Amino acid sequence: MTAGMPLTDANVIDALGRDLRCAGYTGDGVGDLLGEAANEALGRGVWWPALAATLGVPETTTALATIVRLFLLGSDESEKDVAQSFPESGIDALLGNGVLMRSGGGDMLRAALDIRPHADDVRDYLVVSDQDAVMRAGPVAPDHVLGIGGASVSLARAVIRRPVHRALDIGTGCGIQALHLDTHCDEIVATDTNPRALALAAATARLNDMSWDLRSGSLFEPVAGERFDLIVSNPPFVIGAGTQDYIYRDSGVAGDALCADLIRQVPAHLNPGGTAQLLANWMVPNDTDWQDRVRGWLAGTGLDAWVVQREFADPISYISLWLSDAGETTDVAAERGARWLDWFRENDIAGIGMGSITLRRPPDGTRGEPDQVIEEIVGAGEEITGPEAEAFLARRHYLRTTTDDQLLATRLSSAPVFLDEQYLPGSEGWQQISAAVRRPGGPGAVLGVDEVSRALLAGCRGEVPLAALIELLAGFHGVEADALAQAALPVVREAIGRGILYEAR
């Protein structure tokens, strides 16, 4: 790694890891030390209950309390207490490797890096990054390396965790995605344009006894000619004039060109049947449909796609979000924000869409146009998860490869769903204005129904073929079975696509 970068001494990293583990610096260890209320408050950014909980603790947890105050609360600690907390690492080594710094010219020390526990369903991890603006004075550095954030966690939750051979993490930062990839991928290549990010990612990997192939470069440049089974990316997708004030957010190209370029290059680097999952932002010019913009990115790729817009922000809200992250003074932020807003106005931008994109290269031999679904799903509790993404792709494949005649001969079952009905008072009492079937927790898993389709869904219990059920309903309503089937099949297909119906086995 580049000279002068932090935590490049393997022996120091190993000793640091042993000290942190010996102190019990894990998610559960910190939670037990702080207690449930203080730990939850810290997760919301309220720090004082956590600080109070680390004071006056038993001697057996003093090392952990000191470490929590250093890395999670940003406090100054005495050299004596720090030395007792890091007996293997030693203060001099931690100072020399940029983990700690002296504070106030005395014998007080503070953290120079952010090192914190992180966990998933498989194991606990330690993640190394730079301290955010809340933990330090002044703006973050241009080569600032983000730690665990909402975007990185949402992507990690959305990634399909099917075991694969080769995976690629584009824009790895501190290595969050690579950490999770390590649980189900044989080989991991992780790239970044920021040398500091690669150094901290290497430290993260070693602290967790992992080994990744870390490479420097933009997008697919470091992996020219290579293919992967899984590609993930949380790129510097922030939309602006093309300046690069902060590497973690600014791509250096104007508008949303980086995300467009990333998607267009994916097909050349995915193995047949391979999947790519990324976060992206897209510009929405005035008097245009946001779906058209992303649809243009996908044109000609030959990839199946599920694009989900989770948020839409007006320019002022969008700019304010990113200015608050940098920790700049009010005057600097106001000047930068004004220039940024002018750029949006000059380019006639109504707002910015934010969301996730799941791509799959069809297996060799697949015929027909690619299946591309572009939709908005903004409801709380409807976030994309790995199991939902994998199930969505499987359902879309099933629909493409199942004819109407085959579907009519199939026994279908209903997933656990709710029937939601809305009424308004009228001259004759309560009058129904809408009805929908909803699968709890499923992103966009809602289907509007009328009397007939509601009865059809209720009858799907895996007992009789769909055609027989339609015949029964046709007889009850006095209509032709063929006509009812023609009307019902699009509804049934939509219900299957949303995971509301599935083929009974």
C-alpha positions as CSV (number, residue, x, y, z in Angstrom):
1,M,0.0,0.0,0.0
2,T,1.0,3.6,-0.4
3,A,3.6,4.9,2.1
4,G,2.2,7.1,4.9
5,M,-1.1,5.3,5.0
6,P,-2.5,4.1,8.4
7,L,-2.4,0.6,9.7
8,T,-0.1,-0.9,7.1
9,D,2.0,-2.9,9.6
10,A,0.6,-6.4,9.7
11,N,2.1,-7.2,13.1
12,V,0.4,-4.1,14.6
13,I,-3.0,-5.1,13.0
14,D,-2.7,-8.6,14.5
15,A,-1.8,-7.3,17.9
16,L,-4.6,-4.7,17.8
17,G,-7.1,-7.5,16.9
18,R,-6.0,-9.6,19.8
19,D,-6.3,-6.7,22.2
20,L,-9.8,-5.8,20.9
21,R,-11.0,-9.4,21.1
22,C,-9.5,-9.9,24.5
23,A,-11.4,-6.9,25.8
24,G,-14.7,-8.2,24.4
25,Y,-15.0,-5.5,21.8
26,T,-17.9,-7.0,19.9
27,G,-21.5,-6.0,19.2
28,D,-22.7,-8.1,22.0
29,G,-19.9,-7.1,24.3
30,V,-20.6,-3.4,23.8
31,G,-24.3,-4.0,24.2
32,D,-23.8,-5.8,27.5
33,L,-21.5,-3.1,28.8
34,L,-23.8,-0.2,27.9
35,G,-27.2,-1.9,28.6
36,E,-30.1,-2.0,26.2
37,A,-31.4,1.6,26.7
38,A,-27.9,3.3,26.4
39,N,-26.9,1.1,23.4
40,E,-30.1,1.9,21.5
41,A,-29.7,5.6,22.3
42,L,-26.1,5.4,20.9
43,G,-27.5,3.9,17.7
44,R,-29.7,7.0,17.4
45,G,-26.8,9.3,17.9
46,V,-27.4,10.1,21.5
47,W,-24.1,9.5,23.2
48,W,-24.3,10.7,26.8
49,P,-26.1,7.6,28.2
50,A,-23.4,5.4,26.7
51,L,-20.7,7.6,28.3
52,A,-22.3,7.4,31.7
53,A,-22.6,3.6,31.3
54,T,-18.8,3.3,30.8
55,L,-17.8,5.2,34.0
56,G,-17.2,3.4,37.2
57,V,-17.4,-0.1,35.7
58,P,-16.0,-3.2,37.3
59,E,-12.2,-3.8,36.8
60,T,-13.0,-6.7,34.5
61,T,-14.6,-4.3,32.0
62,T,-12.4,-1.2,32.3
63,A,-10.4,-2.1,29.1
64,L,-13.6,-2.5,27.1
65,A,-15.0,0.8,28.6
66,T,-11.9,2.7,27.6
67,I,-12.0,1.2,24.1
68,V,-15.7,2.2,23.7
69,R,-15.0,5.7,24.8
70,L,-12.1,6.0,22.4
71,F,-13.6,4.6,19.2
72,L,-17.4,5.0,19.7
73,L,-17.7,8.2,21.8
74,G,-14.6,10.1,20.6
75,S,-13.4,10.9,24.1
76,D,-9.9,11.7,25.3
77,E,-8.4,9.0,27.5
78,S,-5.3,8.9,29.7
79,E,-2.2,7.3,28.4
80,K,-2.2,5.0,31.4
81,D,-5.8,3.7,30.7
82,V,-5.0,3.3,27.0
83,A,-1.8,1.4,27.7
84,Q,-3.7,-1.0,30.0
85,S,-6.3,-1.6,27.2
86,F,-3.8,-2.4,24.5
87,P,-1.1,-4.4,26.2
88,E,0.0,-6.3,23.1
89,S,-0.2,-3.4,20.6
90,G,1.5,-0.8,22.7
91,I,0.8,3.0,22.5
92,D,3.9,3.8,20.4
93,A,2.9,1.3,17.7
94,L,-0.7,2.6,17.6
95,L,0.5,6.2,17.4
96,G,2.9,5.3,14.6
97,N,0.2,3.5,12.6
98,G,-2.3,6.3,12.8
99,V,-4.7,4.5,15.1
100,L,-4.3,7.0,18.0
101,M,-3.2,10.6,18.3
102,R,-2.1,12.8,21.2
103,S,-4.6,15.3,22.4
104,G,-4.0,18.6,24.1
105,G,-0.2,18.3,24.4
106,G,-0.4,16.2,27.6
107,D,-0.7,12.6,28.4
108,M,-4.2,12.3,26.9
109,L,-4.9,10.2,23.8
110,R,-7.8,10.0,21.4
111,A,-8.7,7.8,18.4
112,A,-7.5,8.9,15.0
113,L,-9.5,6.1,13.2
114,D,-12.9,4.7,13.6
115,I,-12.8,1.0,14.6
116,R,-16.1,-0.6,15.5
117,P,-17.9,-3.9,15.7
118,H,-20.3,-5.0,13.0
119,A,-22.3,-8.2,12.7
120,D,-24.6,-10.2,10.4
121,D,-26.3,-13.5,10.8
122,V,-23.0,-15.3,10.4
123,R,-20.4,-13.7,12.6
124,D,-19.0,-10.5,14.3
125,Y,-16.6,-8.3,12.4
126,L,-14.4,-5.3,13.1
127,V,-14.5,-2.4,10.6
128,V,-11.8,0.2,10.2
129,S,-12.6,3.6,8.6
130,D,-12.2,7.3,9.2
131,Q,-14.1,9.2,11.9
132,D,-17.1,11.0,10.6
133,A,-17.8,14.7,11.0
134,V,-19.6,14.2,14.3
135,M,-16.5,12.7,15.9
136,R,-13.9,15.2,14.9
137,A,-13.5,19.0,14.5
138,G,-13.5,20.5,11.1
139,P,-14.5,19.1,7.7
140,V,-13.5,15.6,6.6
141,A,-10.5,15.2,4.4
142,P,-10.9,14.8,0.6
143,D,-9.7,11.2,0.8
144,H,-12.0,10.5,3.8
145,V,-13.1,6.8,4.0
146,L,-16.7,6.3,5.1
147,G,-17.5,3.7,7.7
148,I,-20.7,1.7,8.3
149,G,-23.6,3.8,7.0
150,G,-27.2,3.4,6.0
151,A,-26.4,3.0,2.3
152,S,-23.7,0.4,2.8
153,V,-26.0,-1.6,5.3
154,S,-29.0,-1.5,2.9
155,L,-26.8,-2.8,0.0
156,A,-25.4,-5.6,2.2
157,R,-28.9,-6.6,3.2
158,A,-30.1,-6.6,-0.5
159,V,-27.3,-8.8,-1.9
160,I,-28.2,-12.3,-2.8
161,R,-26.1,-14.6,-0.6
162,R,-26.1,-17.7,-2.8
163,P,-22.6,-19.3,-2.8
164,V,-20.5,-18.3,-5.8
165,H,-16.9,-18.7,-7.0
166,R,-15.8,-15.1,-7.9
167,A,-17.2,-11.8,-6.6
168,L,-16.2,-8.2,-7.4
169,D,-16.8,-5.2,-5.0
170,I,-16.4,-1.9,-7.0
171,G,-15.7,1.1,-4.7
172,T,-15.0,-1.0,-1.7
173,G,-14.2,1.9,0.7
174,C,-13.5,0.4,4.1
175,G,-14.6,-3.0,2.9
176,I,-18.1,-3.5,4.2
177,Q,-19.4,-5.3,1.2
178,A,-16.3,-7.5,0.9
179,L,-16.8,-8.5,4.5
180,H,-20.2,-9.9,3.8
181,L,-19.1,-11.4,0.5
182,D,-16.5,-13.4,2.3
183,T,-19.2,-15.6,3.8
184,H,-20.3,-17.0,0.5
185,C,-17.7,-16.3,-2.2
186,D,-14.5,-18.3,-2.8
187,E,-12.6,-15.3,-4.4
188,I,-13.1,-11.6,-3.8
189,V,-11.7,-8.8,-5.8
190,A,-12.2,-5.3,-4.3
191,T,-11.4,-2.1,-6.0
192,D,-11.2,1.6,-5.2
193,T,-9.7,4.8,-6.6
194,N,-8.8,6.0,-3.2
195,P,-5.4,4.7,-1.8
196,R,-6.5,5.4,1.7
197,A,-9.6,3.3,1.3
198,L,-7.6,0.4,0.0
199,A,-5.3,0.7,3.0
200,L,-8.2,0.7,5.5
201,A,-9.9,-2.1,3.6
202,A,-6.7,-4.2,3.9
203,A,-6.7,-3.5,7.6
204,T,-10.4,-4.5,7.9
205,A,-9.7,-7.7,6.0
206,R,-6.7,-8.7,8.2
207,L,-8.5,-7.8,11.5
208,N,-11.2,-10.4,10.4
209,D,-8.7,-13.0,9.2
210,M,-9.8,-12.5,5.6
211,S,-7.8,-12.1,2.3
212,W,-9.1,-10.1,-0.6
213,D,-7.5,-9.2,-3.9
214,L,-7.4,-5.3,-3.5
215,R,-6.8,-3.3,-6.7
216,S,-6.6,0.4,-7.5
217,G,-8.6,1.9,-10.3
218,S,-12.0,3.2,-11.5
219,L,-15.0,1.0,-12.3
220,F,-13.9,-2.1,-14.3
221,E,-10.4,-0.8,-15.2
222,P,-8.6,-3.0,-12.7
223,V,-10.4,-6.1,-13.9
224,A,-10.2,-5.7,-17.7
225,G,-11.1,-9.0,-19.4
226,E,-12.2,-10.7,-16.2
227,R,-15.7,-12.1,-15.4
228,F,-17.4,-12.7,-12.1
229,D,-20.5,-14.5,-10.7
230,L,-21.5,-11.6,-8.5
231,I,-20.7,-7.9,-8.7
232,V,-21.7,-5.4,-6.0
233,S,-21.1,-1.7,-5.8
234,N,-21.9,1.3,-3.6
235,P,-20.2,3.8,-5.9
236,P,-19.6,7.5,-5.5
237,F,-23.0,8.2,-7.1
238,V,-23.6,11.8,-5.8
239,I,-24.9,13.9,-8.7
240,G,-23.3,17.3,-9.4
241,A,-21.2,19.3,-11.8
242,G,-18.3,16.8,-11.9
243,T,-16.0,18.3,-9.3
244,Q,-14.4,15.8,-6.8
245,D,-14.3,17.5,-3.4
246,Y,-14.6,14.2,-1.5
247,I,-13.6,10.9,-3.1
248,Y,-16.2,8.9,-1.2
249,R,-19.1,10.7,-2.7
250,D,-17.9,12.5,-5.9
251,S,-17.1,10.5,-9.0
252,G,-15.4,13.4,-10.9
253,V,-17.9,13.1,-13.8
254,A,-20.9,15.3,-14.2
255,G,-24.5,14.2,-13.5
256,D,-25.3,10.6,-13.2
257,A,-22.8,9.4,-15.9
258,L,-20.9,7.2,-13.6
259,C,-23.9,5.1,-12.7
260,A,-24.9,4.9,-16.4
261,D,-21.4,3.8,-17.4
262,L,-21.2,1.3,-14.6
263,I,-24.4,-0.4,-15.7
264,R,-23.4,-0.4,-19.4
265,Q,-20.1,-2.1,-18.6
266,V,-21.6,-4.8,-16.4
267,P,-22.5,-7.3,-19.1
268,A,-18.9,-7.7,-20.2
269,H,-17.9,-8.8,-16.7
270,L,-20.7,-11.1,-15.6
271,N,-20.6,-14.8,-16.2
272,P,-23.8,-16.3,-17.7
273,G,-26.4,-16.5,-14.9
274,G,-24.3,-14.0,-12.8
275,T,-25.8,-11.2,-10.8
276,A,-24.9,-7.5,-10.2
277,Q,-26.4,-5.4,-7.4
278,L,-25.7,-1.8,-6.8
279,L,-26.9,1.5,-5.4
280,A,-27.4,4.4,-7.7
281,N,-28.8,7.9,-8.1
282,W,-30.3,9.3,-11.2
283,M,-31.3,12.7,-12.5
284,V,-34.9,13.5,-13.2
285,P,-35.2,16.5,-15.5
286,N,-38.4,18.5,-15.4
287,D,-41.4,17.1,-17.3
288,T,-39.8,13.6,-17.7
289,D,-40.5,10.2,-16.2
290,W,-37.7,8.9,-14.0
291,Q,-38.2,5.4,-15.4
292,D,-37.2,6.6,-18.9
293,R,-33.8,7.7,-17.6
294,V,-32.8,4.3,-16.1
295,R,-34.5,2.4,-18.9
296,G,-32.1,4.2,-21.2
297,W,-29.1,2.9,-19.2
298,L,-30.3,-0.6,-19.6
299,A,-31.0,-0.5,-23.3
300,G,-28.8,-2.8,-25.2
301,T,-27.3,-4.5,-22.2
302,G,-29.3,-7.7,-22.6
303,L,-29.6,-7.9,-18.8
304,D,-32.7,-8.8,-16.8
305,A,-33.2,-6.0,-14.3
306,W,-35.1,-5.0,-11.2
307,V,-34.8,-1.2,-10.6
308,V,-36.4,0.2,-7.4
309,Q,-36.6,3.9,-6.6
310,R,-36.8,4.1,-2.8
311,E,-36.6,7.9,-2.5
312,F,-37.0,11.0,-4.6
313,A,-35.4,14.3,-3.4
314,D,-35.8,17.8,-4.6
315,P,-32.4,19.6,-5.3
316,I,-32.3,21.6,-2.0
317,S,-33.0,18.5,0.1
318,Y,-30.5,16.4,-1.8
319,I,-27.7,19.0,-1.5
320,S,-28.4,19.5,2.2
321,L,-28.1,15.8,2.8
322,W,-24.6,15.7,1.4
323,L,-23.4,19.0,2.8
324,S,-24.3,17.8,6.3
325,D,-22.0,14.8,6.0
326,A,-18.9,16.8,5.2
327,G,-18.7,18.8,8.5
328,E,-17.9,22.1,6.6
329,T,-18.4,25.5,8.2
330,T,-21.6,27.3,7.5
331,D,-20.1,29.8,5.2
332,V,-18.2,27.1,3.1
333,A,-21.3,24.9,3.0
334,A,-23.5,27.8,1.9
335,E,-21.2,28.8,-0.9
336,R,-20.8,25.2,-2.1
337,G,-24.6,24.6,-1.8
338,A,-25.4,27.7,-3.9
339,R,-23.1,26.6,-6.7
340,W,-24.5,23.1,-6.6
341,L,-28.1,24.4,-6.7
342,D,-27.2,26.7,-9.7
343,W,-25.9,23.6,-11.6
344,F,-29.2,21.8,-11.0
345,R,-31.2,24.8,-12.2
346,E,-29.0,25.2,-15.3
347,N,-29.6,21.6,-16.2
348,D,-33.4,21.8,-15.5
349,I,-33.3,19.0,-12.9
350,A,-36.5,18.6,-11.0
351,G,-35.0,16.1,-8.5
352,I,-32.9,13.1,-7.9
353,G,-34.0,9.5,-7.7
354,M,-32.3,7.1,-5.3
355,G,-32.5,3.4,-5.2
356,S,-31.2,0.0,-5.9
357,I,-30.6,-1.9,-9.2
358,T,-30.4,-5.7,-9.4
359,L,-29.1,-7.1,-12.7
360,R,-28.8,-10.6,-14.0
361,R,-27.1,-11.9,-17.1
362,P,-29.4,-14.6,-18.6
363,P,-27.9,-18.1,-18.9
364,D,-26.4,-18.9,-22.3
365,G,-29.1,-20.1,-24.7
366,T,-31.9,-17.9,-23.2
367,R,-34.1,-16.4,-25.9
368,G,-36.3,-13.4,-26.0
369,E,-36.0,-9.8,-24.8
370,P,-34.6,-9.2,-21.3
371,D,-37.0,-8.9,-18.5
372,Q,-36.7,-5.4,-17.0
373,V,-39.0,-4.2,-14.2
374,I,-38.6,-0.5,-13.2
375,E,-40.8,0.6,-10.3
376,E,-41.1,2.8,-7.2
377,I,-41.4,1.2,-3.8
378,V,-41.2,3.7,-0.9
379,G,-43.1,2.0,1.9
380,A,-41.5,1.5,5.3
381,G,-40.7,-2.2,5.9
382,E,-40.5,-2.8,2.1
383,E,-36.7,-2.6,1.8
384,I,-35.1,-4.9,-0.7
385,T,-33.4,-8.0,1.0
386,G,-31.3,-10.7,-0.5
387,P,-34.0,-13.4,-0.2
388,E,-36.6,-11.1,-1.7
389,A,-34.3,-10.1,-4.6
390,E,-33.5,-13.8,-5.3
391,A,-37.1,-14.8,-5.1
392,F,-38.1,-11.9,-7.4
393,L,-35.7,-13.0,-10.1
394,A,-36.8,-16.6,-9.8
395,R,-40.5,-15.6,-10.1
396,R,-39.8,-13.5,-13.2
397,H,-38.0,-16.4,-14.8
398,Y,-40.9,-18.7,-13.9
399,L,-43.4,-16.3,-15.6
400,R,-41.2,-16.0,-18.7
401,T,-40.9,-19.8,-19.1
402,T,-44.5,-20.8,-18.3
403,T,-47.2,-20.5,-21.0
404,D,-50.8,-19.6,-20.2
405,D,-51.8,-23.2,-20.9
406,Q,-49.2,-24.5,-18.5
407,L,-50.3,-22.0,-15.9
408,L,-54.0,-23.0,-16.3
409,A,-53.0,-26.6,-15.6
410,T,-51.0,-25.6,-12.5
411,R,-52.2,-25.9,-8.9
412,L,-51.5,-22.5,-7.2
413,S,-51.2,-21.6,-3.5
414,S,-51.5,-18.3,-1.8
415,A,-48.7,-17.0,0.4
416,P,-49.7,-15.6,3.8
417,V,-51.4,-12.4,2.9
418,F,-53.8,-9.7,4.2
419,L,-56.9,-8.4,2.5
420,D,-57.0,-4.6,3.0
421,E,-60.2,-2.8,2.3
422,Q,-61.1,0.9,2.4
423,Y,-64.5,2.4,2.8
424,L,-66.1,5.8,2.8
425,P,-69.4,6.8,4.3
426,G,-72.1,7.4,1.8
427,S,-75.8,7.9,1.5
428,E,-76.4,4.1,1.9
429,G,-73.8,3.6,4.6
430,W,-70.2,2.5,4.2
431,Q,-69.2,2.1,0.6
432,Q,-66.0,0.2,-0.4
433,I,-63.7,2.3,-2.6
434,S,-60.7,-0.1,-2.8
435,A,-59.5,-3.5,-1.9
436,A,-56.0,-5.0,-2.2
437,V,-54.2,-8.1,-1.2
438,R,-50.8,-7.5,0.5
439,R,-48.0,-9.9,1.4
440,P,-46.4,-8.5,4.6
441,G,-42.7,-7.6,4.3
442,G,-42.6,-8.1,0.5
443,P,-41.3,-5.1,-1.5
444,G,-44.2,-3.9,-3.7
445,A,-46.1,-7.1,-2.8
446,V,-49.6,-5.6,-3.1
447,L,-52.3,-6.3,-5.7
448,G,-55.6,-4.5,-6.2
449,V,-58.5,-6.9,-6.4
450,D,-62.2,-6.8,-7.3
451,E,-64.8,-9.3,-6.3
452,V,-63.9,-12.0,-8.8
453,S,-60.1,-11.8,-8.4
454,R,-60.5,-11.7,-4.6
455,A,-62.5,-15.0,-4.8
456,L,-59.9,-16.4,-7.2
457,L,-57.0,-15.7,-4.9
458,A,-58.9,-17.1,-1.9
459,G,-59.5,-20.3,-3.9
460,C,-55.8,-20.8,-4.6
461,R,-55.1,-23.4,-1.9
462,G,-53.0,-25.8,-4.0
463,E,-55.9,-28.3,-4.3
464,V,-57.2,-27.9,-7.9
465,P,-55.7,-26.6,-11.2
466,L,-56.2,-22.9,-12.0
467,A,-58.5,-23.8,-14.9
468,A,-60.8,-25.8,-12.7
469,L,-61.0,-22.9,-10.2
470,I,-61.8,-20.5,-13.0
471,E,-64.6,-22.8,-14.3
472,L,-66.2,-22.8,-10.9
473,L,-66.1,-19.1,-10.6
474,A,-67.4,-18.6,-14.2
475,G,-70.3,-20.8,-13.4
476,F,-71.1,-19.0,-10.2
477,H,-71.0,-15.6,-11.9
478,G,-72.7,-16.8,-15.1
479,V,-69.9,-15.9,-17.5
480,E,-67.9,-17.9,-20.1
481,A,-64.9,-19.7,-18.6
482,D,-62.6,-18.8,-21.5
483,A,-63.5,-15.1,-21.1
484,L,-62.9,-15.2,-17.4
485,A,-59.6,-17.0,-18.0
486,Q,-58.5,-14.3,-20.4
487,A,-59.3,-11.6,-17.9
488,A,-57.9,-13.5,-14.9
489,L,-54.5,-14.6,-16.3
490,P,-52.8,-11.2,-16.2
491,V,-54.0,-10.8,-12.6
492,V,-52.6,-14.3,-11.7
493,R,-49.3,-13.5,-13.4
494,E,-49.0,-10.2,-11.4
495,A,-49.8,-12.1,-8.2
496,I,-47.1,-14.6,-9.0
497,G,-44.6,-11.9,-9.8
498,R,-45.3,-10.2,-6.4
499,G,-45.0,-13.5,-4.5
500,I,-48.7,-13.6,-3.6
501,L,-49.3,-16.8,-5.5
502,Y,-46.9,-19.6,-6.1
503,E,-46.9,-23.1,-7.7
504,A,-48.0,-25.7,-5.2
505,R,-45.6,-28.7,-4.9
